[in-house]
Amino acid sequence: MRRLIFMLMRMMQKANMGSGDADRAYWENKGWLGKARPWHNSHKAEG
C-alpha cells in the first residue's frame, strides 16, 4: 500500500500538481523522480 501511495505522489510531483518548488526540489534531490526509491535505502542515515 505504501508503494502505491508513493507512486501516486510521484506522479503528482512529476506533473507539478499541488506541490511547491521546495517539495519538487526535495524529491529531485532524493532521486525519487528518477529510479531511486525510499525503501531501497531506508536504513541509511541522512546527511
C-alpha positions in Angstrom: 0.0 0.0 0.0 2.9 2.4 0.8 4.4 1.9 -2.6 1.1 2.6 -4.3 0.8 5.9 -2.4 4.4 6.8 -3.2 3.8 6.2 -6.9 0.7 8.4 -6.9 2.6 11.1 -5.1 5.5 10.7 -7.5 3.1 11.1 -10.5 1.8 14.3 -8.9 5.3 15.7 -8.3 6.3 15.0 -11.9 3.2 16.7 -13.2 3.7 19.7 -10.8 0.2 19.2 -9.3 -0.2 20.8 -5.9 3.4 20.9 -4.9 5.7 23.8 -4.4 9.2 24.4 -5.6 10.7 23.2 -2.3 8.8 19.9 -2.5 9.8 19.2 -6.0 13.5 20.1 -5.2 13.4 17.7 -2.2 12.1 14.9 -4.4 14.7 15.6 -7.1 17.4 15.7 -4.5 16.4 12.3 -3.2 16.3 11.0 -6.8 12.7 9.8 -6.4 11.6 11.4 -9.6 14.0 9.1 -11.4 14.7 5.4 -10.4 15.6 5.8 -6.7 13.0 4.7 -4.2 12.9 5.4 -0.4 12.5 1.8 0.6 15.8 0.7 -1.0 18.0 2.9 1.3 15.7 3.3 4.3 18.4 2.2 6.8 21.0 4.9 5.7 21.4 8.0 7.9 20.6 11.2 6.2 23.4 13.8 6.0 
